[in-house]
Amino acid sequence: MEPSQALSSVATAVAVLVSVVGVALFVATVGRMVAVLGTGQPDRSRTDRPVTRLVTTVREIVGHTRMLRRPLVGAAHWFVMVGFVALVGTLVTAYGQLRDPGFVLPWIGHLWPYEWAVEAIAWLTGLGILALVVVRQVTSRSGRRNRFVRSTTWQAYYVEATIVGIVLCVLALRGLEHAYEAAEGTGTATLLHYPTTSWLGGLLAGLPQQTVADAIVVVAALKIVVSMAWFVVIGLTPTMGIAWHRFTAPFNIYLKRHADGRTSLGALQPIVVGGVPVDLEKADELDEDAALGVGKAQDLTWKGLLDLTTCTECGRCQDQCPAWQTEKPLSPKLLITALRTRAYDDAPYLLAGEPAPDRPLVGAVAGDADYVGPGSGSGSTASSYRPSAAEVHDDVLTNAFLSSAAMTDDVLWSCTTCGACVEQCPVDIEHVDTIVDMRRHQVLLESAFPDELNGLFGNLEKRQNPWGVAAKARMDWAKGLPFPVPVVGGGGAEDPEDLSGVDYLFWVGCAGAFEDRAKKTTRAVAELLHTAGVSFAVLGPAEACTGDPARRAGNEFLFQMLAAQNVETLSEVGTTRGGGRTRVVVTCPHCFNTLGNEYPQLGTELDVVHHTQLLNRLVREGRLTPVSAPEAERRDVTYHDPCYLGRHNGVYAPPRELIEASGTTLTEMPRNSETSFCCGAGGARMWMEEKLGSRINMNRTAEAVATGAGAIAVGCPFCRVMLSDGLTSMQADSTAPAETEVLDVAQLLLEAVGRGRTATG
């Protein structure tokens, strides 16, 4: 039966109008987005190994590998994603039903497997979006744990309402189609063809067929309007990441740093100008207006701009951020959205061939029209305001991201570069690279950085270590050991001329050489290697800082200077036994990451292992034999994952296996492995005072103490300093047992091996 002619004509006109407008706006905005990406800097590193990249993209999207880290949310989102694609056929059907209520897709429209799939996907999509709505509402009431704070709420509600509306239309149409076909007597109005909606068709069985036909036209038109209105809205809102990520996320994943899908952590990318890495020796050849780092939105690479466009504002990055969780103004989510707003605000000027407004990305100043709250008067600046923890949630967030600059300097310098944001992001946004690039601009071109870094930079430049200690003191840690520690080129009887006769170069690191607590780790590793019969040598005074703190503080040229010095030294001492790459063992994850992942950018390939990896191997080979303590002396141990060993480099098992091999019981903290909480020292924060919110190290120490473990094990000298300071503070307040201590994993192993020597001695 034909629908009412007038109704059909009106419905068709409305559907065609909204469809044409929606598609036109969508296509125009896609073109605009591509043009905006074109305002970014070149990046030629994103298209290698296309087959591997395609496999990675399919695996991450279809498998929802990141999303399923939160199982309920991941499963719900998967069904919503599938519904977005699989229910397109119902939209095509709706267009046909405007003229013919009995219209079905050719060939497959009445195939029962297709009909079953449509109904199942519709129901599951509806349940999925309702689950996500509940999660959003519950999470939004969780105080500081609200990862949706300052997300653009209306956009989320609109997307959720659109999906609910489409699902209801699909199910309503299925019920109406059942009633219509039952009246027609086609024989398809059966449970086989309408497995979950025949009951709805049964409720409508008493209606006249003309009424059912008209109802199909109305609901079909409504479905088209709801669907195409969505295209209109997103076409008018190119910064609506919660909608646009459906189209941009596959590209962002395909173009991630590592084709094989590894998280974009580990090595920082070098400074790039015009798509070419900048060499310190050729820096004088750069144009005067060359952008070093990111000072404007268009200084980002096109991939960085794609990151901004893809952000869904889900807040997983914020939920894991140690700065955010300790009441500081940095939210990785809000940083990305602030940059996105600036990029799209500036783009029209750039695309018109005009200069963008001269507005800094960082460094709000007094007098900004949008700056409100404490510290906004009397000549003070947004960046100098130091609020209490209670004020941060409201005032500092407002002040940090709503000024004429995209953010205040407190936002930029609160980052520890721990990588939790990158690790958690379901669409592979590379927050850390962007933050460090912004720091590079502030340091190299603006000379605008925290005062404490003046001392760090000066010590690194003059003494090649952050503590400013003379190089001759680099071997003080070895005094009193019962065996000599060979120094390459040291001139002593035991000192080799090169590395050809030893198994490993032991890279002691600045902390391991100069910091008293870290020296204990260095000595423990040396003793264990000696006991295992592993020959090693050190560089002694010739060793310089790898440059990690300088690079992560934005001083790229100082990093290159230190790295060049070390590269020259390494070339002079040759390779370790067996030739090939020089084998290096380190106790500091920051040295481990820089030597292993970043020195190859300078042309030096090393085989670098962390001491927990090497010691674990020696235990497995039987070259070290740990013995458990007597039952009465045993204690539980909790282990803190260093960010640059765990998240940045994926080393989680060896330290834990060593702890268990040492005869102790491992008690995990709630936040461990990939979700471990930072100690607060990374990103050169070791040399900057925490003036905002609560202290990161205290937050982590309290979590460790709460496990009831008698010792906190670490695998990083920075972590040891931070957690030791936190524990000392808690013990002074009588909030931690006096006997609890912080130990490196190597010390626990040395104790266990020592018990074995005593038993056999």
N, C-alpha and C positions, 0 to 999 in steps of 0.2 A: 504494500500500500504506500502511495506517495504521501509525503508530509504536506502540511498546509503550504501552499505556494508562497504566500506572503512571508510566513515564518522562515521558510527555507531561503528565500531571497535575502531577507534581512540578516539571517545568521551567516550566510555565505559572504555577504558584503562586509560584515564586521570581521569575520575570520580572515578574509583576504586583506583587508586594510591593516589589521594588527600584524599579520604575517609579513606583509611587504615592509612595513615600518620596522618591525623587529629584525628581519633579516638584513635590511639595508643598514640599520644602525650597527648591527653585529659586525657585518663585513667592514664598514667604515672604521669601527673601533679596532678591529684586528689590524687594519692597515696603519692606524695611528700607533698602535702598540709596536708594530714592527719598526715604524719610523722612530719612535722613542728609543728602542733598543739600538738603533743605528746611531744615536747621539753618543753612545758609550765608546769606550776605547777598544781597540782590537784585542782579541784573545785567540791565538791560533792553536791552543792546546786542547781543544774540546771535541775534536772530530776524528781522532785516531781510532783504530780498531772498531769499525762500525758494527760488525756482526756481534762482537762482545758487548758493545754498548746496547744494541737492540735486545740481546738476551737479558742483560741486566735490567733494562727498562721493563720488559715483560715480567720478569721475575718479581720486581719490586711492586709493580702495579697489581698484577693478578694475584701474587702471593701476599700482598699487603704486609710485607716484611716489617716495616717500621710501625705501621698502625697497630699490628697485632701485639705489640709490646704492652698495650692496654687491651686485653682480650675482648671485653665487652664492647668497647668503643670500636675496636678494629673490625669485629664481626658485623656490627651494625652498619659501619661505614661501607664495608664491602658490599652488603646487599643494596645500599643506596646507590653505590657506584654502578653495580650491575644493572639496577633498575633504570638508571639514567641512560644507559646504552640500549638495553634489551627492550624497553618499552617504547622505543621509537616507532615500531610497527603500529602500535595503538594510536599514535598521533596521525600517521598516514591514513589509517582506517577512519579516524574521525573526520578528515577532510572528505572522504568518500561518502560518509554518512550524512553530510549536510544536504546532499541531493537524493541519496538512496539509503534509507534506514537499514536496509538489509545488506549493505555493502560489506564485503570481507576482502582481505588481501588475496590476490590471485594465487592459486596453487597451494598456499599454506594456510589460508585463512580458516579452513575447517578441518585441518589436520589436528587430531587430538593431542599429539605431543606438543605442538606449538601452543595450543590452547591451554594445556596444563601448565606449560612453562610460563605463559603470560600471567595466569592467575597466581601461580606460586610466587613469581617474582614480585608481582604487585603487592601481595600480602606481606612478603618478607621486607620489601622496601618500606612499606608503611610501618611495620613493626620496628624496622631499623631506624627510621627517622624519629619515631616516637621515643625510642631508647635514647637517641642523641639529644632530643629535647629535654628529657628528664636529666640526663647527665649534665647538660648545660645549666639547668635550673639549680640542681643540687650543688654543683661546683661553684656557681655564682654566689652561693651563700656560705662559702668556706673561708672567708676572711683572706688572710695573706696567701692561702693556697689557691685562691681563685685565679686560675690561669686565663680566664676570660676578661679580667679587669682591663678596662680601656680598649677592649676589642670593639669594633663598630657594631653595636648590638642590633641596630635595625636591619643591617644586612643579613645577619645570621637569622633573625626572625623571619625575614622575607624569604630567604632560601628555604627554611624549614616549612613555612606556610605553603610555598609553591609546591614542594614535593608532596606534602599532605594533600593539597588540592588535586594534584595530578593523580595520585593513587586513588582518591575517592572517586574521581571521574572515571577512571579505568574500571573500577569495580562496579560502579553504578551502571556504566554502559554494558558491562557483561550481563548484569541482571536484566537490563532492559532488552538486550539482544535475545536473551533466553525467552522472555515474555513475547517478544515480537515473532520469533521463529515458531514458538508454540502456537500462536494464533494463525500463522501462515501454514502450519502443518508440514513443515519441510522435513521433519524427522531428525533434525539436529539438536532439538531442545531436550537433550538427555544429559544424564550425569556424566557420560563419557566426554561430552564436549564442554560441559560447564561443571567441573568437579567441585568447585567451592562457591559458586554463585548461583547454582540452580535454585537454591532455597530463596534467594532474593527474587528470581524470576517467578517463582511460585507465589510469592506475596503479591505480585503485580498481575497475576493471571486474570483477575476479574475486570481489568481495565479494558476499555475499547481499544482496538488495534490502532485507530487513528491517534488516540491519546498517547499510546506507547511510541508511535512513530514520531510524533511531535516532540515527545520527551527526549528521544534519542538525538534529534537535531539540536535541541537546547543544550543537553549535556555535552554533545560533541563540540558545539561551538564554545561552550564554557571551557572545555579542556584545551581547545586551541588558543583561546584568549589567555588562559593561565600560562600556558607554555610560551606563547609568543610575547606576552607581557614581560616574562622573565628576560627574553632577549632584548626587549626595549630597555629595561632597567639596567642590565649589565652593559648594554651598548652606551648608555648615558653615564656609566660609572666605571671607567677603565681601571680604577684602583680597588675594585671590589674583588679582592683576592679569594674570598670564600666561594665566589661563583666562578671566577676566571681560572682558578687552579684546575678545574676539570679539563681545560684545554691546554694550559701551560705546563702543568706538572709533568706530563710525559716528556716534554722537551727538556725541562729542567733536570730530570733524572737522566735522560739520555746524554745530556751535555755535562754531567757532573765531572769532577776532576779525574777520578779513576774509572776507567772503562769497566773494570771488573766489579764495580759496585762498592769498593771500600769507602768508608766514610772520609769526607774531605778534611782530614785532620793530619797530624804529623808535621810534615814540612810546611812552612809558610812559603807562599809564592814570592819570588823576588819582585822588586819594584820594576814596573814595566812602563816604558814610554813609547807610544806608537806601536805597541805589540812586541817590542824588543826589550829584554831585560837590561837594566842599567848597570854598567860596570863602573865601579868607583874610579878606576884609572881613566875612564873616558867621560867622567861626569862634566868636565870643563867644556866638552864639545856639545853639550845639550843647549837647546835654545833657552833664552832667558825666561820665556813663559812656559817652559816645559812643566807639566804637572808631576810632581814627585808625591806619590800617594794620592789620597782622595781629599780634595778641599772643596769640590763642587760635585753635584750629583753626576754631571757628565764626565767626571774623572773616573767613575766606575767603569769597568769593562761592560760590554754588552751582556755578558753572563751575569755580572753583578746586578744589572738592571733587570734581567730576567728573574733573578732571585727575588727582587722587590715585588715584581708583578705577581709572582707565584704565591707569596705568603698568604696563608688562609686565616691568620690571626688566631690559630688554635691555642697558642700559649704554652705548648709543650716545652718550648725552649725556656720560657720564663719560669715555668714550674720547676725546672732543674737548675736554674741559674743561682750560683752561690751569692752573687751580689744582690739579686732580688730577694732571696730568702733571708738575707740579713739586713733588710730595710734600706738598701741603697737605691739610688734612682735609676740604675741600669735595668731595663727590661729589654732583652734581645728582640722580643716581638715589637715593642714600641719603637725601638731604634730602626728596625726595618721599615715599619709603616711610616715613620717620620721621613726617612729617606725616600720612600716611594712617593709620598705627597710632594716633597721638594722636586723630585725628578719629573713628575708629571706637571707641576706648576711651571717649571723652567722650560720644558720641552717646546711649547708653542713659540717662544722667542727664538730658540735655537733652530727650529724647523723653518722659521721665517727668515733666517739669516741674520738675526739680531742678537746682541749679547743678552744673556739672562741677567736678571737683577743681581746686583753685587751683594749677596747675602751669604755669610759664612755658614758652614754646616755645624760648626762647633764654636761655643763661646758666647753665650747670651750675655748682654751687658745691661747695666741699669738703664731704665728708661724705655725698655721694650714695651710696646703697648700691651702685649699679651701676658707680660710677667706680673703675677699677682702673688699675694701672700707674704709671709715673713721675709724680711730682707729686701723688700722691693723699693724701699725709700732710703733717704739719707746717703745717697751716692753709693750704696752697696751694690754688689753684682749678684746675679743668680748663682754663679759658680762659687762665690765665697760664702754663701749661706750654709750653715751647718745645723740642720734641724735635729730634734730628738727623734728616736725611733718611732714614736707614736705619730709624729707629724708627717713622716715620710710618705706614707701611703696616699695621702691626699695632696698636700701642698707641693712636695718635691716632684711628684709625677707631673703635676700641672706645670710647675716652673721648668722642669727639665725638657719637656717636649712641645711646649706651646709658646715659644718665644720666637723672635725674628730669626734666630739661628735654629737649625733643626733640633739641636739639643745642647745642653750645657756641657762644660768640660768634665763635670763630675760623672756624667753618664759614660763618657769615653774612657776615663781613667779608672773606673770601678771594675773593669773587666780583668779577670785573672787568666784569660785565654784557656780555661780548663777544657773547653770543647764540649761541654754538656749540651749546649744549644744545638750544635751541629749534629751531635750523636742522636739527639731526640727528634730532630726535625723530620717529619714524614715526607717532605717534598725536597729534601737535600739542599736547603739554603746554607750558604757558607759564611756564617756570621763572623767568625774569627778573622778570616782574611779581610773582610770589609773593615772591621774595627782596627786592625793593625795598619791597614792602608790609611785610615783616617789619622791614626797616631803619627804615621810617617809624615804626613803633610804638616801636622802641628809641630813636630820636632824639627824637620829639615827646612821648612819654608817659613813657618810662623814663629819658631823658637818659643812656643807656648806649651809648656808641660809642667808637671808638679815640681816644686822647688827641690824635693828630695832627690830627683833624678840628676840634678847637677853634680852631686857627689858621686853617684853611680857612674855617670859618663866620664867624669874626671879621673876616677880610680881606674876605670877600664882603659882609658887612653894612656895614662901615665904609668900604671903598674900592671896592666893586663889582668887585673882581677877586681871584683866588686868591692873587696875589703880594703884595697889600697895597701896591702902588705908587700914588702919587698920579695922579689922572686927567690932570693936565697933561702927564704923560710919555707919553701915548698916541700922540703924533705924533713921538716921537724916532726911530722907524724910518725916517721920510721924510727925515731930514737928509742932505744931500749928493746927493740925486737930481737929475738934470739938468733936471727939470721940476717945477713946483709940483703939489702934491697938494691938490685942493680939499676944504675942510672945510665941510660944510653949516652955515650960520649962523656961520661962523668970523669974519666981519667983515673979512677981507682982500679985496684987489682981485679975486683969483681965486676967492673963496669964494661959492658960490651961496646964496641965501636958502632954497631948497628943492630938491627933487630933480627938478623938472619939466623941467630942461634937460639932464639927464644920462641915459646909458643904464643904468647900474647903480649901486646903492649897494654899495660895497666894505666888507663887514663884516670888519674886521681881526681881531677876536677878541683875547682877553687874551694868549694865548701869542704871537700874531703881533705884538702891540704891545710886550710886555715881555720875552719870552724871546729871548736873543741869537741862538740858532740859528734860531728861527722867524722872526725879523726878516728873515733872508736870503730866506726864502720870500716874505714880504710884499713886499719890495722887488722880487723877481723878477717877481711877478705884476703889480705896478704898472707896471714897465717894459714888460712884454709887452702889457698893455692899452693903454698909451700908444703903443707902436709900431704896434699894430693899429688905432689910431684909435678905440678904444672910450672914450667919455667916462664918467668915474666920479667919485664923490665919497665921502668918508668922514664918519663922525660925530665922529671925534676924541674930545675929552674927554667928549662926551655919550654915548658908547657905554659900556654896562655889560655885565658877564658875562651870557650868556644864561641862566645858572642851571643848566646841565647838571650840573656836579659836585655842587651842592647837592641837586638832585633825586635823583640816583643814590646819594647818600649818605644819603638818607632825609629830608632837611630840606625837605619839600614847601613849607612856608610861606615859607622863605627863597627858594626857587625862584620862587614866585608874586610875591614882593616885587620881585625883580630883573626878572622878566618884565614885570610891570606898569610898571616904570620904562621899560623898553625900548619897550613898546607905546605908552606916552604919547609918547616921543620920536619914534617912527616916525609916529605920527599927526600930529605937529607939522610934520615935514619933508615930508609929502605923498608923492606917488607919482612914480616915475621917468617918463621921457619916454614919451608915448603913453597915459598914464593906465592904468586897470585896476589890477592888482596891482603893488606895488613889486617890481622885479627886484633881487635881491640875489646877489652872488657872495661866497663864503667860501672860506677856505683850510683851515679846521678842520672835519673831519667831525662833531665834536660840536656845533658851532654850526650846521652844515648840517642835522643831524637835529633839533635843538631848534627852530630857527627855522622849518623847513619842515614838521615833523610835530607839534610840540607847541604852538607858539604859536597854531595854529588852535583849540586847546582854550580859548584866552583871547579868541577872536573876531578874531584878526588873520591874514589870509591873505596870504602872500608867495610870490612865485615865486623859489625859492632854487636856485642851481646851485653845484656845487663847482667850484673853479678848474680842475680837470682837464677837467671837462665843457665849460666855456666855452672854454678854450684849445684843446681838441681841435676844437671847432666853428670857431674862428677859423683853425686850420690848414687844415681842410677847405674853408673859404671862400676860401682864398688870401690872407687878411689877415695871416697870419704865415707866413714861408717859412724853415723850418729847413734847414740844410745839414749833411750828414754830415761827420764829422771825417775827415782823411786816414787811409788804412788803418793806418799805423804808430801813429796816436794813438787808434785806436778801442779801446773796452773793453766787456767784457760788463757788463750791469747786471741785477741781480735786483730784483724788486719785491715789497714787503711790502704786502699788502692791509690797510688800516685796518678794524677791525671795524665802525665806525659809518659807513663809506662803503660797504663791501662787504656783509657779512651783513645789517646793519640797513637798508640802502637799495638794495642790488642794483647798485651802480655798480662794475663790474669792467673793462669794455672801454676807456673813455676814457683812463685812466692808461697802459694798455699800448700803446694806439695812439700816444700821445704819445711814449712811450719809443722805439718803433720809428721814429716820424717824426723823432726827434732823431738818427737815424743810429747808434744803438747796438743791440747784440744783447741781446734779453731772454732771460735764463736763469731759468726758474721754479724756486722752491723746491718740495720735495715736498709741503708743505702750502701750498696756494694757493687763491685764489678762495673758494668756500664753505667749504672746509676750512682756510682760513688760520689760523695760530696767533697769538694775541693778543700784543701787546707788553707787556701788564701794567699799562697806565696807566688803563684805563677803570674806570667805576664808582667814581670818585673815588680809585682806588688810586694815582693820580699823586702824591697828597699823603699816602700812608700807606707806612710802611716795611714791607718784606717780612721777616718774622721767622721764617717757617716754611719748611722745605724749601729748594729751590734757587730762583734768581731766574728769573722768567718771561722777562724781557728777555734774559738770558744764553742761555736755551734757544733763543729765536728768533734771536738774533744768531749763535749758533753754526751754526744751520741756514743762515742767509744766507751766512756766510763759507764754508761747506762747498761752496757752488755754484761757488766759484772766481771769482765776479764781482768786478770791480774797484770797483764802487759798489753801494750798497744804496739803491734809490729808495723814497721814501715819499710819501704824500699827506696827512700829518697831522702837526701840530706835536708832539703827544704821542708819537706813534710815533718821531718824529725824536729827541726827547730820550732816550727809552728805548733805542733802538737805538744811538744815538751813545755813550751811557754804556756799553752793553754792548761796543761795538767798542773803545772806549778801554781798557776793562779787558782785553780779549783781546789788544790790541796791547801793553799793558804786560807781559803774560805771554808775549809772542812767539808767541801761538797764532793770530794774524791778521796778514796782511801790513800793513806800516806805511802803504802807499799806498792801502789801501782806505778809502773814505769814505762817509758817509751824506749823500744829497742829496735834496731835494724834486724831484719830476718837473718843476716849473716851472723849477728851476735848470738841469736838463738841456736843456729847451727853450730857455731863454734863451741858453745856450752855443751851441746850434745856430743860432738866429736871429742871434746875434752874428757867427757865421762867415759867414752870408750877407751881412750888412751890410758886413763887412770885404772880402768878395770883390767886392762891387759898388761899394765906396767908392773 
